[in-house]
Amino acid sequence: MAQDVVVGFVGLGTMGGRMATNIQNAGYKVIVHDLHRQSASHHLQAGAEWADTPRALAEGSDVIFTSLPEPADVERVALGAEGLIEGVRAGAVYFDLSTNSQGVVKKVHDAFAAKGAQMLDAPVSGGPSGAQSRKMAIWVGGDRASYDKYKGVLDAMGDRAAYVGPIGTATVAKLVHNMSGYAISCALAETFTLGVKAGMDPVALWEAVRQGVGGRRLTFDGLLDQFLPGKYDPPNFALKLATKDVALATALGRELGVPMRICNLAHAEMVEACNRGWQARDSRAVMLLEQERAGVKIAADPERVKQAAERAKSGG
């Protein structure tokens, strides 16, 4: 099937660039577009075709993917002047890999349906390393037959593509996933800062709690890469993008009349961290606020952190 399917890919940033490369590596013919042509240089060298506009890309593609920063970007690329909607073929399928809002997803879906094309929301989780290694979840909402038809292309990008339900449901799954993570990060920043201020060594504290029932669920493993060693640059996932995801989740809560006290607090923490000029640092830089308030600095020796992680995984 790879030989017959032409894949269009818009948005060759940190995530999109790696996912597009994996599609090419699987043998698909790929057409690419990005605001900056230089972002596509290695895709073009590997045989991809360049499209000057999203419209031109859609005209030549059987299946289209977009990986873009914000809902407004998706709306512009999909429905704006020279957008995908102007070139999309009847029967084509469009997966948006961005973290989007339900409102934009449904608007784009309905516009494409009027042209005889399917749009599915397909947000991903796995970070840049997952996008590169294919260890990545892709949650998909929308027309089941379209998902089944292009499952092979999804599998070229991630090892855990899953159909989750009708249009918009994948966006909800993604927002719940990311919001949970950041609410937990903000809670862990408080509890661990308390433990260190109370006199415990941060790595010894981590090893201790990792043995408990909460630790066995791997709750604390998110502390290993940034919080314990005090290393927030370069980012694994930028604070600016994480704050956008959390803003979308809390906005959905307001829209549905769901009080989200803890999540709204987490959003306020993240906005405060952004206001410090930390937008380009790792999203877990939000955890530095609590250390600052408590007058505690956590920066354990990375080698000790690594050894503790290895001991925890081996149960010793």
C-alpha positions as CSV (number, residue, x, y, z in Angstrom):
1,M,0.0,0.0,0.0
2,A,2.9,2.4,0.8
3,Q,3.7,2.8,-2.9
4,D,0.2,3.8,-3.9
5,V,-0.6,6.3,-1.1
6,V,0.6,9.9,-1.3
7,V,0.9,11.5,2.1
8,G,0.8,15.3,2.6
9,F,2.5,16.6,5.8
10,V,2.2,20.2,7.0
11,G,4.3,21.5,10.0
12,L,7.9,20.2,10.2
13,G,8.8,21.4,13.6
14,T,10.3,19.4,16.5
15,M,7.5,16.8,16.4
16,G,6.2,17.0,12.9
17,G,9.7,16.9,11.2
18,R,10.4,13.6,13.0
19,M,7.0,12.1,12.2
20,A,7.3,13.0,8.6
21,T,10.7,11.4,8.4
22,N,9.3,8.1,9.8
23,I,6.5,8.1,7.1
24,Q,9.2,8.6,4.5
25,N,11.3,5.8,6.0
26,A,8.3,3.5,5.7
27,G,8.3,3.9,2.0
28,Y,5.5,6.4,1.4
29,K,5.6,9.2,-1.2
30,V,5.4,12.4,0.9
31,I,4.6,16.0,0.0
32,V,5.6,18.6,2.6
33,H,4.9,22.1,3.5
34,D,6.0,24.4,6.3
35,L,6.2,28.2,6.9
36,H,10.0,27.9,6.6
37,R,11.2,25.9,3.6
38,Q,14.6,25.2,5.3
39,S,12.7,23.0,7.9
40,A,12.0,20.6,5.0
41,S,15.6,20.4,3.7
42,H,16.3,16.9,4.8
43,H,12.9,15.6,3.8
44,L,13.4,17.0,0.3
45,Q,16.9,15.5,0.2
46,A,15.3,12.1,1.1
47,G,12.9,12.4,-1.9
48,A,9.9,14.4,-0.5
49,E,8.1,16.8,-2.8
50,W,7.7,20.5,-1.8
51,A,4.3,22.2,-1.9
52,D,4.2,26.1,-1.9
53,T,0.9,26.2,-0.1
54,P,-1.4,23.9,2.0
55,R,-3.9,24.1,-0.9
56,A,-1.3,22.7,-3.4
57,L,-0.3,20.0,-0.9
58,A,-4.0,18.9,-0.5
59,E,-4.4,18.8,-4.3
60,G,-1.8,16.1,-4.6
61,S,-2.4,14.1,-1.4
62,D,-4.6,11.0,-0.5
63,V,-4.1,11.5,3.2
64,I,-3.0,14.7,5.0
65,F,-1.4,15.3,8.3
66,T,-0.8,18.6,10.2
67,S,1.4,19.1,13.2
68,L,1.0,22.7,14.4
69,P,1.5,24.7,17.6
70,E,-2.0,26.1,18.3
71,P,-5.7,25.7,17.3
72,A,-5.5,29.1,15.5
73,D,-2.6,27.7,13.3
74,V,-4.7,24.6,12.5
75,E,-7.7,26.7,11.5
76,R,-5.6,28.9,9.3
77,V,-3.8,26.0,7.5
78,A,-7.1,24.0,7.1
79,L,-9.6,26.7,6.3
80,G,-7.7,29.9,5.5
81,A,-6.8,31.4,2.1
82,E,-4.8,28.9,0.1
83,G,-5.7,26.4,2.9
84,L,-6.2,22.6,2.7
85,I,-9.9,23.0,2.2
86,E,-9.4,24.7,-1.1
87,G,-7.4,21.8,-2.6
88,V,-8.7,18.7,-0.8
89,R,-10.0,15.9,-2.9
90,A,-13.3,14.2,-2.4
91,G,-12.6,11.0,-0.5
92,A,-9.4,12.3,1.0
93,V,-8.7,11.9,4.8
94,Y,-7.1,14.5,7.0
95,F,-5.6,13.8,10.4
96,D,-4.7,16.7,12.7
97,L,-1.9,15.6,15.0
98,S,-1.9,18.9,17.0
99,T,-3.3,19.4,20.5
100,N,-6.4,21.3,19.5
101,S,-9.6,22.6,20.9
102,Q,-12.9,20.7,20.4
103,G,-14.5,23.7,18.9
104,V,-11.9,24.0,16.1
105,V,-11.8,20.3,15.5
106,K,-15.6,20.2,14.9
107,K,-15.5,23.3,12.8
108,V,-12.8,21.9,10.5
109,H,-14.4,18.4,10.5
110,D,-17.7,19.9,9.3
111,A,-16.1,22.0,6.6
112,F,-14.2,19.0,5.2
113,A,-17.4,16.8,5.4
114,A,-19.1,19.4,3.1
115,K,-16.3,18.8,0.5
116,G,-16.7,15.0,0.8
117,A,-13.5,14.5,2.8
118,Q,-13.0,13.2,6.4
119,M,-11.1,15.1,9.1
120,L,-10.1,13.2,12.3
121,D,-8.5,14.6,15.4
122,A,-5.3,12.6,16.2
123,P,-3.2,14.2,18.9
124,V,0.0,12.5,19.9
125,S,1.9,11.8,23.1
126,G,5.5,10.8,23.4
127,G,7.6,14.0,23.1
128,P,10.4,14.6,20.6
129,S,12.2,11.4,21.5
130,G,9.0,9.4,21.0
131,A,8.4,11.1,17.6
132,Q,11.9,10.1,16.6
133,S,11.8,6.5,17.9
134,R,8.1,5.8,17.1
135,K,7.4,5.1,20.8
136,M,4.4,7.3,20.7
137,A,0.6,7.2,21.4
138,I,-1.7,8.6,18.7
139,W,-5.3,9.0,19.8
140,V,-7.7,9.2,17.0
141,G,-11.3,10.5,16.9
142,G,-13.7,10.5,13.9
143,D,-14.7,8.2,11.1
144,R,-13.6,4.6,12.0
145,A,-13.3,3.5,8.3
146,S,-10.8,6.3,7.6
147,Y,-8.8,5.3,10.7
148,D,-8.7,1.7,9.5
149,K,-7.8,2.7,6.0
150,Y,-4.7,4.7,7.0
151,K,-3.7,2.7,10.1
152,G,-0.5,1.7,8.3
153,V,0.6,5.4,8.0
154,L,-0.3,6.0,11.7
155,D,1.8,2.9,12.6
156,A,4.7,4.4,10.7
157,M,4.7,7.3,13.1
158,G,3.8,5.7,16.5
159,D,3.7,2.3,18.2
160,R,0.4,3.0,19.9
161,A,-2.2,4.3,17.5
162,A,-5.7,3.8,19.0
163,Y,-9.2,4.7,17.8
164,V,-11.0,6.3,20.7
165,G,-14.4,7.3,19.4
166,P,-16.2,10.0,17.4
167,I,-14.8,13.3,16.3
168,G,-13.4,15.4,19.1
169,T,-13.0,12.5,21.6
170,A,-9.2,12.2,20.9
171,T,-8.8,15.8,21.8
172,V,-10.5,15.2,25.1
173,A,-8.3,12.2,25.9
174,K,-5.2,14.3,25.1
175,L,-6.3,17.3,27.2
176,V,-7.1,15.0,30.1
177,H,-3.7,13.3,29.8
178,N,-1.7,16.5,29.7
179,M,-3.7,18.3,32.3
180,S,-3.3,15.4,34.7
181,G,0.4,15.4,34.2
182,Y,0.8,19.1,35.0
183,A,-1.6,19.1,37.9
184,I,0.5,16.2,39.4
185,S,3.7,18.1,38.6
186,C,2.5,21.1,40.6
187,A,1.5,18.8,43.5
188,L,4.8,17.0,43.5
189,A,6.7,20.3,43.4
190,E,5.0,21.2,46.7
191,T,5.4,17.8,48.4
192,F,9.1,17.3,47.4
193,T,10.0,20.8,48.3
194,L,8.5,20.2,51.7
195,G,10.5,17.0,52.1
196,V,13.8,18.7,51.2
197,K,13.1,21.7,53.4
198,A,12.3,19.2,56.2
199,G,15.9,17.9,55.9
200,M,15.8,15.1,53.4
201,D,18.3,14.6,50.6
202,P,16.1,14.8,47.4
203,V,17.5,11.6,45.9
204,A,17.1,9.6,49.2
205,L,13.5,11.0,49.4
206,W,12.7,9.9,45.9
207,E,14.1,6.4,46.5
208,A,12.1,6.1,49.7
209,V,8.7,7.2,48.2
210,R,9.3,5.2,45.0
211,Q,8.9,2.1,47.2
212,G,5.4,3.0,48.4
213,V,2.1,2.2,46.8
214,G,2.0,5.5,44.9
215,G,5.6,5.0,43.8
216,R,4.8,1.6,42.4
217,R,2.4,3.2,40.0
218,L,5.4,5.2,38.7
219,T,3.9,8.5,39.9
220,F,7.3,9.8,40.8
221,D,9.3,8.9,37.7
222,G,8.4,12.2,36.1
223,L,10.8,13.8,38.6
224,L,13.9,12.1,37.2
225,D,14.8,14.1,34.2
226,Q,14.3,17.7,35.3
227,F,13.3,18.2,38.9
228,L,15.8,16.1,40.8
229,P,18.9,17.2,38.8
230,G,17.6,20.8,38.5
231,K,18.0,20.7,34.7
232,Y,15.3,22.5,32.6
233,D,17.3,23.3,29.4
234,P,17.1,22.3,26.7
235,P,13.4,21.5,27.0
236,N,11.9,18.1,26.4
237,F,8.5,19.9,26.0
238,A,8.5,23.7,26.2
239,L,6.6,25.5,29.0
240,K,4.9,27.7,26.4
241,L,3.3,24.7,24.6
242,A,2.4,23.0,27.9
243,T,0.7,26.1,29.2
244,K,-1.4,26.2,26.0
245,D,-2.5,22.6,26.5
246,V,-3.5,23.3,30.1
247,A,-5.3,26.5,29.0
248,L,-7.3,24.4,26.5
249,A,-8.2,21.8,29.2
250,T,-9.3,24.4,31.8
251,A,-11.3,26.3,29.0
252,L,-13.1,23.0,28.2
253,G,-13.9,22.7,31.9
254,R,-15.5,26.1,32.0
255,E,-17.4,25.4,28.8
256,L,-18.9,22.2,30.3
257,G,-19.5,23.7,33.8
258,V,-16.9,21.5,35.5
259,P,-15.2,23.2,38.5
260,M,-11.5,22.4,38.2
261,R,-9.9,24.0,41.2
262,I,-6.7,22.1,41.2
263,C,-6.3,22.3,37.4
264,N,-7.0,26.1,37.4
265,L,-4.3,26.5,40.1
266,A,-1.9,24.5,38.0
267,H,-2.7,26.8,35.0
268,A,-2.0,29.9,37.2
269,E,1.3,28.4,38.3
270,M,2.3,27.8,34.7
271,V,1.3,31.3,33.6
272,E,3.4,32.7,36.4
273,A,6.3,30.6,35.3
274,C,5.8,31.9,31.7
275,N,5.8,35.5,33.1
276,R,9.3,34.8,34.5
277,G,10.5,34.5,30.9
278,W,10.7,30.7,31.1
279,Q,8.5,29.9,28.1
280,A,11.3,28.2,26.2
281,R,12.5,26.1,29.2
282,D,11.2,22.7,29.9
283,S,7.6,22.7,31.0
284,R,8.6,21.3,34.4
285,A,10.3,24.6,35.1
286,V,7.0,25.5,36.8
287,M,8.2,23.4,39.7
288,L,11.0,25.9,40.4
289,L,8.4,28.4,41.7
290,E,7.7,26.3,44.8
291,Q,11.4,25.8,45.5
292,E,11.8,29.6,45.3
293,R,8.9,30.2,47.7
294,A,10.3,27.8,50.2
295,G,13.9,29.0,49.8
296,V,15.1,25.6,48.6
297,K,17.3,24.7,45.6
298,I,17.2,21.1,44.3
299,A,20.0,20.1,41.9
300,A,21.1,16.6,42.7
301,D,24.1,15.0,41.0
302,P,22.8,13.5,37.7
303,E,24.8,10.3,38.2
304,R,23.2,9.7,41.6
305,V,19.8,10.2,40.0
306,K,20.5,7.7,37.3
307,Q,21.7,5.1,39.8
308,A,18.6,5.6,41.9
309,A,16.4,5.1,38.9
310,E,18.2,2.0,37.9
311,R,17.9,0.6,41.5
312,A,14.2,1.4,41.5
313,K,13.6,-0.4,38.2
314,S,15.4,-3.5,39.3
315,G,13.6,-3.5,42.6
316,G,16.8,-3.2,44.5
